[in-house]
Amino acid sequence: MVMKKLTQCIAYKTLIKLASLIIAYMIWNICMHAIWVEKTIRIPVYVYNTPENMMVHTADSIQITVQGKQSALHPHQLVSAGLYINAHQCTESVNWIAIKESDISLPHNTHLVHTYPSTLAITTSTSEALTT
């Protein structure tokens, strides 16, 4: 009789410990994915749609501050982030382009807070100008 009660007590305590552990994990998991954070990172600048006879020079990267869920701002999620500039609209000489959120590729569940610089200088020249 005593042995049976002892076994039941141990099983009951083990069940309570296991349930507590599962509940604690669920709470931790919810909190880790629900926390919103801000992160400042450097992203590369990509220039596309460049005419064949045009040379384009600009900064290699810019600094941005993004906000989002902690899981979305994990470093492996931010690898694909970048600023994409369409060079087809550029004229020969120095072009100042205002950086917009639509020009920046960001992971889902994030948004742009700030860019530094807020405008980007793009210097263009034609290949003919370089050979003369």
Beta strands, then each sheet from edge to edge (+ up, - down):
strand 1: 36-48
strand 2: 54-57
strand 3: 61-69
strand 4: 82-86
strand 5: 93-98
strand 6: 104-105
strand 7: 110-116
strand 8: 119-126
sheet 1: 6+ 4- 1- 3+ 7-
sheet 2: 2+ 8- 5+
end
